Amino acid sequence: MVPSRHFSGRGITNSRSTLWGGWVIKSTTHNVYFSGDSVYFNEFKKTGKKFGPFDIAFIDIGAYNEGWASVHMWPKQSVQASIDLKSKVYLPIGWARFDLALRYWDDPIIRATKAAEDRNVTIATPMIGQTFTLEKLPQTKWWEAML
């Protein structure tokens, strides 16, 4: 478990009663990072330095807006997090589900792919439920056909 930064507790009386975190999963063949819910913060650089480089980083971009800027990353920030983590592949997660953020459902992935292209970051864009390997990354803009 590695640090993330998000508010804690889901009820009126249990604030700061639980921990949020990300995960580093190391095997003999792969090094994987999973962000969990988090705002962008300096721990991504520390995690990248201590545990990276990562073969792939799964980074949440789903629930962002101005009111939640202290607990959720914007897509551009998640691309920066993947750079800080020294990830070879960036996979944005949590964006194509029901969300309370006031935006179109595909706005996060549109912003994430643009930011990744601008920063020369390799991005994987699997369809919901699609399996893949790191040797054959899904990189189509399948959400464009959903309009």
Buried (B, 14 or more C-beta within 10 A) or exposed (E): EBBBBBBEEEEEEEEEEEEBBBEBEEEEEEBBBBBBBBBBBEBBBBBBEEBBEBBBBBBBBBBBEEEBEEBBBBBBBBBBBBBBBBBBBBBBBBBBEEBEBEBEBBBBBBBBBEBBEEBEBBBBBBEEEEEBEEEEBBBEEBBEEEE
